[in-house]
Amino acid sequence: MPGYEIFEKKVLKPYKEDGIKPYDLMIGFLDFLREIKNGAESIPRNSSFMVVGIDEVLYMTNSEERFELSRKIHNILQAAAQDLYRKNMQVQIICKGRLVRGDNLCLEYRGERVPLDLIFGSTMTSDVRGAHVFTTGFNLST
């Protein structure tokens, strides 16, 4: 099913022998947002992206700005949802920090706890070879 798969970098195959295979097309988080904001026409059908750097983007903002930035990111992703779904894409969101599931999905990175549910909405958790993978469709249900 097309959508986002969110998980920690340490569970990828190069770092863990039986880890999750990373997708071939790697792109930075801000570059990914720029691509889909400008329209998904240039993105090939059935492509699979490994998107890195979300932790750095969110960490660079203070807690007051982070809420507004997260909502802007959510809106950009949601506006592109139909195009990404039609193109049958898969997107891995790779996090350097530790993902923590409580009432909300959060990312612990450099001593700060950053909520990811403001961006990705409700996620489902699955276990892939001993790793927690959080998934959501492109529509980002809340």
Summary of the structure (lengths in Angstrom):
residues: 142
radius of gyration: 14.2
end to end distance: 18.4
largest distance: 39.6
contacts: 432
relative contact order: 0.25
helix: 34%
strand: 33%
